[in-house]
Amino acid sequence: MKWILTISVLVVAASVAVAQWPKAVGPPDNAIHHEPMPRKDGLSAAGSDAPVILLEEDEAVGPIATPAKEPNSDDLLYRTSPIGAPAHPDSVHNVAREVRPDRATGREPWLTYHTVFDPAVIPFKRNNVKDKVISSGALVVDNTQLWELPVAGNTISNGREIFLGSILVELRPGFHVPIPSVSPESRILSYVSTPPVKLVFHKDSADNLYVSAKEHSGRLRLKMVMDAPSHWFARPIPKGIRMDQIPIRLRKRLPKILQREARLVRDRLGLGSNGDFGRSLSKLVHWFRSFKAGELPNAPKRSLYLNIALSQKGICRHRAWAFTITAQSLGIPCRYVQNEAHAFVEVWIPESGAF
């Protein structure tokens, strides 16, 4: 696999002392809160003129250099437009209000993943997160009400990793544009834009991240310093936790027909709603990681969910979709996460109190 990255080193003023620069970490092979990474021959990382910033261990986080506004042909534009407007090529355009299942379960020959964070989180960038299943089987955001995410300032906390991101955004007054994040608990520590604009950041119930500006209309280059908890990349599953210990407020209620169908899948896997959390999660992961790309069997009496889940056919988006439904049927808080090249899930872990 060939990664094409434009890298420039930024020398920053020492405004906040750093005892040790966080290591660039990624999900280890034994982490079970993500879907498997795509095959090497099926994923590429697009380059960008936006600087990917590297800092040495003894450097500090300080003022951010003003980024270039203009993109090259590999930039991905984050934008939103009125409903019904045609999609713009090479853009995340009106991040889908619904993620709908499909029957195209064969392998896709080539995927283009746009690298916007350093250290890179390939391929687990969070572009589009859904936390609720509706009667059609589509996935949506449960509560679309937004709340403001304050800019935290360039302070480094123990147990958190630092990431620097650069993206091209198209803004219009009154519109909140979804932008990528590293983790559900990520904070914006600081940002700078070209042209200089005062920006406001928000989140929804699925911890999707949005940016808006009251007065600016048009494209800008946004460079931001973001953090994420270290446990996001490799978190142990607590032992001795039972499924019925998951708080009721975090459980999503599935539509009745899907709840009934999910019981058939759970029976196949030997899962009960009152079992051990760790063992239940491990069984789910083992089953859905065993999927293989290929044509769905002819099963006219099965729903699409049952056909995908029981036949173990499909690629990342099918596995993640069926995993989400099955996990939620057990009462496990689970979200479907997608970007331009990959789909995976994130699961709430007891004792940590976080996804």
Beta strands, then each sheet from edge to edge (+ up, - down):
strand 1: 44-46
strand 2: 77-79
strand 3: 91-93
strand 4: 112-114
strand 5: 117-118
strand 6: 128-130
strand 7: 132-133
strand 8: 139-140
strand 9: 147-148
strand 10: 160-171
strand 11: 177-179
strand 12: 187-194
strand 13: 200-203
strand 14: 209-212
strand 15: 218-229
strand 16: 334-338
strand 17: 343-347
sheet 1: 1+ 4+
sheet 2: 3+ 2+ 10+ 5-
sheet 3: 3+ 2+ 10+ 15- 12+
sheet 4: 6+ 16- 17+
sheet 5: 7+ 8-
sheet 6: 9+ 13- 14+ 11-
end
